[in-house]
Amino acid sequence: MAKKLLLFLVTARSPLEKTRYETSLGLLTKKFVSLFHSSSSGTVDLNKASESLAVQKRRIYDITNVLEGIGLVEKKSKVKSMFSI
């Protein structure tokens, strides 16, 4: 019986490359909610949130849609959300 040798190539990540965890919706949601805590008005501008978190607006909209669905956030306008706990 011939033995097979498995070769795994491990490529090093560059320092600029993000890990899967760093780009996860869970971590992004935690960071997004922290923006509410640092806001004196209790509102967050979604455009500014996408810029400060360095993600596409689509990801921010995904988060706000889920948080709105479970009653944690309400949209005040197209680009502003208000934390409603």
Residue, then its C-alpha position, 0 to 999 in steps of 0.5 A: m500500500a502506497k503512502k500518500l504525502l499530503l502537503f499543505l501550503v500555508t500562506a502568511r497573511s499580510p498585515l493589511e489583510k483582515t481575518r474572517y473574524e475581523t470581517s464577521l457580522g457579529l463583530l461588526t454589529k458590536k462595533f456598530v452598537s458601540l457607536f450608539h453608546s458614544s453618540s450623545s444624541g442616541t442616533v447614528d448616521l449610517n453613512k458616517a458609520s460605514e466610513s468609520l467602520a471601513v465597510q460597505k453601506r450594504r453591511i451597515y444596512d444588513i445590521t440595521n435591518v436585523l436590529e430593527g426587526i428585533g426592536l433594538v433600533e428604529k430608523k429615523s430617516k433614510v440615513k439615520s438610526m436611533f437606538s431604542i432600548 
